[in-house]
Amino acid sequence: MNKHDFPQIHFYDQDFVDIYNKTWSWVSSFWLNPKTGEQDTEGLFIYPENDKRIINQFESIFSSFFLVYSNRNFDVCRNIDYFYARQEPNGAIRCKYDVTTDQPVIDAANPDGLGLPLFAWAEFNLYHKSANKRRIKEVIPYLQKYMTWLDTSFKQENGLYAVPAAVSTMVNAPRKNVVYPVDFNACMAINASYMSALGDILNDKDLSFQYKRMYFSIKTRINSLMWDNDTGFYYDLDANQKQLPAKTIAAYWTMLAEIPNADKADCLVAHLNDPKSFGTEHPFPCISADNPKFSEDGNGYCGSVIPAFNFMVIKGLEKYAQYELARECAIRHLYYVLEALMPNENKEPGDLWEAYLPNKEGHAKPSKLPDGQIFPRKRYLITAALSTIALMIENVIGLSISLPRKTVDWIIPNLEIMGIENLSLKRNLITILSNKSNRGWEIQMESEKLYYFTINILDQKKKTLPIPSGKCSMLIDKL
């Protein structure tokens, strides 16, 4: 495969374009035959290590958010479908499987093999990038059984869910004594919210209402028990429902779940801008910079910047229309990712990494996590490509696409030379480019079918127009 098999991006900083193209050129190396380990685009998307091939729920869900832009060169559903196929009669789906044996991989810190429950979030995004309504009908039974298992097995009398902190993947973060993790509970709310949305797509009012009620129940409990007014933050709870003092990135799952009201969201955003909290030079560290355990070297999840969590925070900012901050943070993050691609002072070649330093260039310093994992992993595309592909398209360029609605929204803070070329929307290839000509700034478009295009130049103008098939252009000044 070459770069012309994928959507091509245009941006005034060529380094951003180069890292985007380089990422796509690497992705095919991680599609492996589960039994032989040989490269196979019909296989599974896996990061191989120590001769083991482990498929991970967290990684499989997150990777779907950039694989949707592969112009269908890769099967974005295959990893997720692997988990549905392993569902147990009681509804359980474990977070890791050894694909050579198809057996779950369980460790002592997470004896039930729980993962963050985000399948419905991924399915909602897949629907809007593929318009495959039949798929929703097929997967809803798996999702319902899974949510019932979580609800009956882990929900406590206070309405919150008690699970091990290790479920969050932040295995060495300072979360000792946590019984009710804020991230798992917020993810239950996210999944319930998107289950309700999937019910709406199927026009199943009972399904939609059931999960909407569940969502509001969890939201109410999180706001009443986990929010602290004095510090303006959400916290984990211990066995006695007392808030634990550590501020962690886990709290920002609540924004993706739309749990905080506008005032609470403003407090959370203030922490993102505060250098003593999460406003480090390279946004956003796993724990706040004022935590005694915070490490400038990253030290696993005690200060490292993790692309998957940055993606989560930025998508949460979008929920509160914080588009400018979301874009600014995405660009800052990408500049640090770019720096780590360059050779370091020892002339060692750079690469994409699982984690980065919070206040200077480079990847997080190597360390061994409590579960034995060597950290950070090199060329960890499974989540690093969220930054170089998904954030690049959605936040740096600013495109939001929905096939079922036949809409493309373009949110841009200012006029720059940028856009996307040959993006496949099912059976429709589209191109959208902004350029400066002697007539002024214009947007050039090409499409095989009609769609509705909304351009939103922040604080200036917003317009929705039907775009016919063929080529056309529009002058910004005439909008």
N, C-alpha and C positions, 0 to 999 in steps of 0.2 A: 504494500500500500504506500502511496505517497500523499503529500499534503493536498493534492487536488481531489482526493477522494473525500475530503472533509470540508465543512464550511470554511471559507477563507475570511479572515478578519483584516480590517484596515484600521490603523491607528497611527497617530503622528509620531509616537515613540516606537521605532522599529524593534527595539529589544522586546517589547511586549508581544509583538507579532511573532518574533523568532521563538520565544519560549512557548507560545501557544502551539506553533507548528512542531517544535521539538517534542512536546508532550504527546501529540498525536502519533508521532513517529515511534515513540517508545511503547505506547499502549498495547500494541499487538503482541509484544514480548511476554505479556502477563496473562494471555489467554492460553490456558494449558489443558491438555488432556488429563482428566482427573486420575486416571489409572497409570498412565505411562510418564506423565510429567513433561511430555514433549509439547512444543508450541503448537496450538491448535485453535483457530478462531471459532471452531464449533464446540470448544471446551468451556471451562469456567474461568472467571476473572479472579486470579489468586496471586498473592505475593508469596513465592516459595522461599522457605528458609530451613536450613538444617535437614535437607532431604525430606521435609514434611510438606504436605499440601493441605493446609487448613483453610476452610472457608469460614468467613466471619460475618455475622449478621450486621453489625455496625458498619463495616466496610462495604458490604454488598448494597445496603440501603443508600449510603452516601454516594457510592460510585455511580449509582443510577442517575444522579443529578447532573453529571457531566457526560455520561455515555449517551444520553438522549440526543446529544448534538453530533453524534458520529455519522449522521446521514445514513443510518441503518446499516453501517458496515459491521457493527457489533450488535449482538442480541442483548439489549439492555435488561430484558426480563429474566435471562437464564439463571443468574445467581439467586435472585429472589424466589424464583420458582423452585429452586433446589430446596429451599427451606420449607416451602409449603408441602413439598413431596415427602418431607421427613416428619410432618406433624403426627403426634401421637394421638391415640384414641381420646385422651382427656383434653386435647387441645394444645398441649405443650409443644413449643418449638424451642429447641436449644440454640444458644448463640454461636456455637462453634461445632464444626464437624470435620473429621478427617475424611477427605473425599476419596482416599484410596480404599477405605473400608465402609464409608457412609455411617460411621458411628459417631455419636456426640463426644466432644472433648470437654470434660468437666474438671474444674480444679477446686481445691479446698476453700478458696476465698469466695467462690460463687457456686455452691453445691447443686443448685437447681439449673445451672447453665442459662441464667437469664440474660437477655440483652435489652437495650433500650427499645421500648415498643413503638416503632415508627413505620411499620409496614404501610399503614393507611396513608401517611404523608407521602411516601414514595409512590404509591399507586395513584394518588390524586395528581401528582406531577406527571406521571407516565400518561395518564389519560389526557392531560392538556397538551402533551407533546405528540400524542399518537391518535387521539380521538377514537380509541378502541373501547367502545362501550361494552362489547361482548366480554372483554377481559375482566371488567369489573364484576359482571354477573358470575364469572367463573371463580374469582378469588374471594368474593364476599364470604362464602361459607368458611373458608380457612381463617379469615380475619375475625369472624364472629366467634368461632371456637377458641381462637387464641385469646381474645379479650375476655371471654368467659373464664378461661383457665386462670388468667392473671387476676381477675376480679375475685374469684372464689378462693384462690390460694394465698393471696398476699394482701388483700384489703383488710384493714383493722377496724375496730369499733369507732375510731375517730374519723373514719372516712378516707384516711390516707393509706398508702401502700408501704409496707415494711419489707425492704430488700437489702442485701449487702451493698456496701458502697462500691465494691469492685465492679458492680454491674455497669457503672458509669464509664468504665475503661480507664479512669484516672487512678491507677492502682496505688500510687505512692503519694497522692495529694493528702494534705493534713485534714483528714475527715474521720479521725478516731472517734469511736462511740456513736457514729451515726447509725440510726435505725430507720429514719424516714428521710431518704435523700430527696432533695428538692428537684434534682434533674429527672429522676425516674418518675416522680409524681407529676411533674410538668409534662413529661413525654406521654404519660397516660392520658393527660388532658388533650395533648396534641392529637394523639391517635383517635380519641373519642370524637374530637371535633371533625377530623377528616373522615371518620366512619360516617358521621352524620351527613357530611358533604357528598360522600359516595352514595348514600341512601337517596339524597336529592337527585343525583344524576340518574339513578334507576327509577325515580319517581315512586320510591318506597317510603311512604310517610311514616309508617310504624318504625322502620329501621332508623330513619332520620331522627325521629323524636326520641327514641330510646337512647341514642348516643349523645344527642344534644343535652338531655337531662343528666346523663352521666358526666358530660363535660362541665356543666355548670355546678354540679355537686363537688367535683374535684377542685374547680376554680375557687369556689367559696372556702373550702378547707385550706387551700394553700394561702389565700389572702388572710384568713383569720388566724392561722397558726404559724406560718413561716415568715410573714412580713414583719420587719422591725422599723417602726416609724423614726426612731432616733438616728439610725444610720442610713435609712432609706434603701434597704436591701432585703432580699429573701435568703433564708438560712436553712441548712439541714436541721433536723430535730433528733434528740437522743431518745432513749426508751421512755423517759418521763415527759416527752413532748416539750423539752426545753430546747431553745435555740442554741446551736453550737456556733462559736464566735468566728470561724474562718469564712472569709468572703472568697468564693470560688466562681469560676466561669459557669458552673452548673446553674447558677441563679438565672442566667440569660435564656435558658430554655423557656422560662415563663413568658418572655416577650414573644417568642415564636408561637407560644400557646395563646397569646393575647389575654393573659391573666391580669397584668397590672392595668389600672385605669391610667388616664393621661398624667396625673400627678406622680403616681408611682413610677411610671415609665420615664418621666423627666429625671427622677432621682437615679434610676438605673443608668440613664444616658450620661448623667453628670459623673458617675463613677468611671465610665468609659473615657471621659475626657480628663480625669484627674490622674496626674503622674504618680501619685501615692497609692492609687487604686489599680485601675486597669488601663490607664492612659500612658503606657510605656511607649518608648520610641517606636518599637515594632508592636503594633496592636495584635492581639490581646493576650496577655499571659493567663495561664490556667488558674493561678491564685493571685490575689491582690499584692501589689508591691509592698504594702505595709505589714504583710504577714511575716512573723519571725522566721518562718520556714522558706520564704521566698528566696530563690537563688538566681543570681545574674547568669549563672551557667546553664540554667534550665532545670537541671537535676530531675529528669523525668517530668512529672506533672507538678513540680514545685516552682514553676516560673516559665516553662517552655511555652512557645506560641505554636498551637496545633492547627493546621489548615482546616480540619473538619469543624473544630469549634469556632474558628473565625467565620466560616461559612454560615454556621448556625446563628452567630451573633448578628451578622450582616442581614440575613433573612429576617431576623427578629426586628431589626431597625426598620426594614421596609414595612412591616406590619403597622408601624406608627408613623409612616410617611417621612421617615428620616433619610430621604434619598441622598441628600448631599453628604451627610456624615457617612452613610453606607459606602458611597463611592470614594470619598476621601480615604476612608480606612482600607478599602479594597486596594486602592492604588498604593498607599503606603506599604501595606503588607506585600504586594507584588514586587515593589522595589527591593525589599529585603530578600524575597525569594530569588530575585534576579542576581543580587549580590552573591548569594550562596552558590550560584551556578558558575561564578568566576573562580579561577584558581586562587587559593589562599596564599598567605605569606610564605608557606613552605613549598609553594609551587605544586601543591596537590590539586588535581582537577576538581572542579565543583560539580554539583548535581542537585536534584530535587530531594528534599528530605521530609521525614515524618514530623520533625519539630525544629523550631528555630529559637535563637536567643531573643530575649525581650528588649534589650537596650543597645544592641550593636549588631553588626553584620555577622552572618554565619549561622551554621546549624547548632542546635543544642549540643552541649558537650556530652560525649559518650558516657553512658552509665548502665548499670544492670538493675532492672526493676525487680520488685519483690517476687513477681511470678517467673523470674528467670529470663525475661525478655531483654535482649540487648537493645538499647535505645540511644539515639533515634535510628531508624532504618533508612538506608540509602535508596534513592530512586523509588520512594514509596508512593507510586502513582495512584494507588487505591484511594488515597484521600488528597494527596498533593495536587492532583489534577483538578480538584474542586476550585483551587485558586487560579490555576493557569488556563483553565477552559471555562468552567461555569461562571466564576466571578468576572472573568474577562468579558464574556458575552453579555451577562445580565447586569453587571454593575459598572464596569469600566466603559463599555460601549453603551449599555443601558437598555437592552432589548428584553421585552417580556412577551412571550408567545403563547397563544392558546388556539389549538387547531379546532376544537369543537365550536368555539365562538367565532372562528375565522378572524381573529384579531392579532395584530402586532402593535404593541405599545413601545414607544421610544422615549425614554426619559433622559434628557441631556441637560447638564447644568450650563453649558456654554457651547458655542459653535466651534467645532474642531473637525479636522479631516479624519473621518472614521466611519465604520459601518461593517456590514457583513455581506459576503457574496456566496451564492449557491448554497443557501441553507435549505435543506430538504424538509418540507412540511408535508409528510406523507407523500402524495403524488403531486406536489407543487414545489418547485424550486424558486426561492425568492432571493433578490439582491436589494439591499438598501444601503446607500452610500451618501454621506454629506461631503460636499466639495465646494471650493470657492472658485467661481468663474468670473469673467468680466461683467456678468449681470448681477453678481452678488452671490451670497450663500444659497446653494440649491441642494435639494435632495433628489438623487437619481434612483429610480426603482425599476425593477423588472420582476415579473411574476407570470406563472402559467395559468393562474386562476384568480378570481376576484377575492380580495380580503379587505378588512377594514383596518386602516392605519391611523393610530393616534400618536401625534407628536406633542410632547410636553417639554417646552423649553422653560426650565424652572424660573418662576417669578416673572415670566414674560408673556408667554402665550401657550395655549393648548387648543388643539384642533383635531377632530376625527374626520377622516375622509375615506370614501370607498376607492380602492385601488383596482383598476381593471386589469385584465390580463394583457401581457405585452410590456412595452417599455414606456415609462413616463418620467417626468421630472417636475418639481415644484420649487418655486422661489420662496425662501423663508419670509422675505419682506412682504410678499403678497398674501401670506396666510392671515 
